[in-house]
Amino acid sequence: MRRAAKALLIVLVAVSLLCGIVGGLLRAGVSVGLPSAAADWLGRAALSHAALMVCGFLGTVIGIERAVAVKRREAFVAPVCSGLAGLALLSGQEAVASGLLLVAASAFVAVNVLVVKRQRAAHTVLLLVSAAAWLAGNLLFAMGRPSTAVLPWWFAFLVITIAAERLEMTRLMRRRPGAQASLQGVLGLMLVAAAASAAWPGIGGVLYGASLTLLALWLASFDIARRTVAAHGLSRYMALCLLSGYAWLGVAGVAWAATALGFAARDAALHALGLGFIVGMVMGHAPVILPAVAGIKLEFSALFYLPLAMLQGSLALRLFAGFDDAPWRRSGAALNAVAIALFALTVLIAAVWWTLKRGRSRPAKA
């Protein structure tokens, strides 16, 4: 039963990720070469690109991580429902998907309440706040509100989750006076901006962009990655993922505010944040999270730098060279997908490599 549940979750995560990527490529104008019989499915994948990536993929992955941490079977209600919501979206069952996402986020809030009860700390409280932001975004999504109202809450869910985890890591450093209070102020501004975006998209968008830029500055100033980038091996790789992600977070903040002021910077705002920052964080944390959550051991090597470099280069191509040039933007988007696929392949190679090394290190039986 446990294996079946694990397989189901893996399938749900994979479906949302793959279909979300295909949908994103279509939205960028890239031809994916699938048969015309899949036209309806492709259209729904493009229409639900953000929901698939934020809720179906990342929401499910984060839900699994939190459920494993609390070690409660009922905690898996959240990732199962968010994963099933991805399938419902692809099937054209928007009402069912909305209901599942509301259940998922509500269950996830309950899980994080349990986390706070077990360990009341600044970072666990922020994790609860991020869960509440996901619930707010899913509620607006179910109400049929526009993306200008929904996306700030969905991204707040992801960004605050990352900020909470990085705040926990700063315990290993000697914090400067006021560091924690300033982070709470920045994230508070983000929540206010997300709420304002529903009624006043212009004002809310400018404030939201400002909060992203301020958070980038905070992370660049206080995160332990500033020190570990001088280390070697996995620690250096993770630090480079983090620091490059903080740079893209700053770009996203400027682009988000510019979009709210009427400039054509929406693609830069969404993908500097979604790809440069959030996917960059996934790449950096995967070698640590996968063994802890999924039991998949990885042998770290320099191969991990290839998808990271591909992501940075393709995103720069898409957002800078492609800012006012559609062909360059399409090329960059296609290479974004290649970078993600290359990372998945690298993880697979690392898992196989670790298994082979472990097999060689075992003594032969007499």
Buried (B, 14 or more C-beta within 10 A) or exposed (E): EEEEEBEBBEEBBBBBBBBBBBBBBBBBEBEBEEEEEEEEBBEBBBBBBBBBBBBBBBBBBBBBBBBBBBEBEEBBBBBBBBBBBBBBBBEBBBEBBBBBBBBBBBBBBBBBBBBBEEEEBBBBBBBBBBBBBBBBBBBBBBEEBEBBBBBBBBBBBBBBBBBBBBBBBBEEEEEEEEBBEBBBBBBEBBBBBBBBBBEBBBEBBBBBBBBBBBBBBBBBEBBBBBEBBEEEEBBBBBBBBBBBBBBBBBBBBBBBBBBBEEEEBBBBBBBBBBBBBBBBBBBBBBBEBBBEBBEBBBBBBEBBBBBBBBBBBBBBBBBEBBBEEEEBBBBBBBBBBBBBBBBBEBBEBBBEBBEEEEEEEEEEEE
